Amino acid sequence: MTEKKITIKSTVLADKQKVWDYYTLPEHITKWNFADPSWHCPFATNDFKVGGRYVARMEAKDGSFGFDFEAVYKEINYRNSFTYEFGGRHATVDFNELDAQTEVNVTFDPETENPIELQKNGWQAILDNFKKYTESN
């Protein structure tokens, strides 16, 4: 990729194990994995091992548009980080414990069709949903 990587982050008021579980378990992923309230994630599967597949359905609630986000895990460092590949791009998610909080950093390769700021804002909105969901459950 010729584009510079994009990094987003959020500090979640929860211990690292809870944050890890809520980020990786399908029963939680479906509750937060969308950028806008008019969208939802009706299903997710996660074969969480190196070479395993992650699939999350993201779609507009009115049914007008949707897609499956699919990725393959390349590296997993339990409770600390993981890297996955999706469509020739890569993303790494890091979990850093800070007392009773956990900082989540997501670094990803941008695509070339949409402006960098739009991509960053979309991924950040999903991470903000994750933070809200995790802190309220």
N, C-alpha and C positions, 0 to 999 in steps of 0.2 A: 504494500500500500504506500502511496506517496503522501497521503494525508497524515497529519499529526494525530496522534491518539487523543481521545476525549476522556476526561475524568470527571465523574460526579461523586458526591459523597453526602452522607447523612450520619448524624450521631443519634442512636436509638437508646432510649432510656430503658434498657433491659440487659440482662447478662448475656454473655457471648453464646452460651449453649442455646438459649431461647432464640436469639437472633439467627443463629445458624439453622436451627430447626425450621423456623418460620420462613426462612429464605429458600430452603431446599425441599421441604415436604409438600407434595401436591395438594393435600387438603388445606394448606395455608396459601400456597401460590395462587390458587383460584380466587382467593379473597382480596388480593392486592395487585395483581399483575395487569394493570391497565393504566393509561395515562390520563384518562378523562372519565368523569362519572357517567357519560353516555355510552361508555364501552364496558365490557366485562370479559372475564376469562372463564368460560364455561367448563373447561377441563384442562388438566395438566397431567403429564406422566414424567417420571424422573427415574431413570436407571442410573443411579448416582455412583458410577465407577468409571475409571479411565476406559475410554472407548464406549461408554454407555451413552444413550440418547436421552435428551430432554426435549419434550414437546409441550408447548402451551398454546392453546387456541385463544386468540385475541379477536374480538369482534364487537361491532356496534350492537347495542341492545335492540335496535330496530331492525337488525338483520341486513342492513344495506351494504355492509362490507365486513370482511373478516379475513384472517390469515392464521396459519400455524407458524409459530416461531419454533424452529428446530435447531438443535445444537448437539455437538458431540464433545464429551469431556476429554480434555487432553492432559490435565494434571489436577490432582486433588490433594491438598494438604489439610487433613481433617481439622475442622473448626478454625482454620486460619485463612485458607484461600482456595480458589479453584479457577481453572482456565478452561474455556470452551471455544470451539470453532463453529461458526455459523456462516454459511455461504461464502467461504473463503476469507472471512474476517474473524478476529479473535476478541475475546473479552476476558478480563481477569477481575474477580471479586475478592477483595481482602476484608477480613474482619479483625479489628484491633480493639482489645478490651481496654477501657479507660474507667477504672473504678467500677461503678454500677452501671456504666454505659458501654455501648459498643459502637465504634465507628465503622461504617461500611463504605468502602471505596470501590467504585466500579470504573474500570478503564477499558475502553473499547475502540476498535477501529471504526472510523466513520464510513458511511457509504457515500457514493458520489452523486446521487440524484437530488438530495435535499441539502439546504444550507446547514452548516455546522451548528449554528445557534439553535435551529429547529430540532436537530437530533439531540443536542445536549439538553434542551428543555423537555423534550419528550421522555428521555431516559430518566431525567431528574424527577419528573412528575410521577413516574412509576415508583422510583425509590422513595419519594415523599409518601405515596400511598402505602408502601411497605412499612415505613416508620409509623404512620398513623395506625395502621392495623395492628402492628406488633405491640405498640404501647397501650392500645385499648383492649387487648385480650390477654 
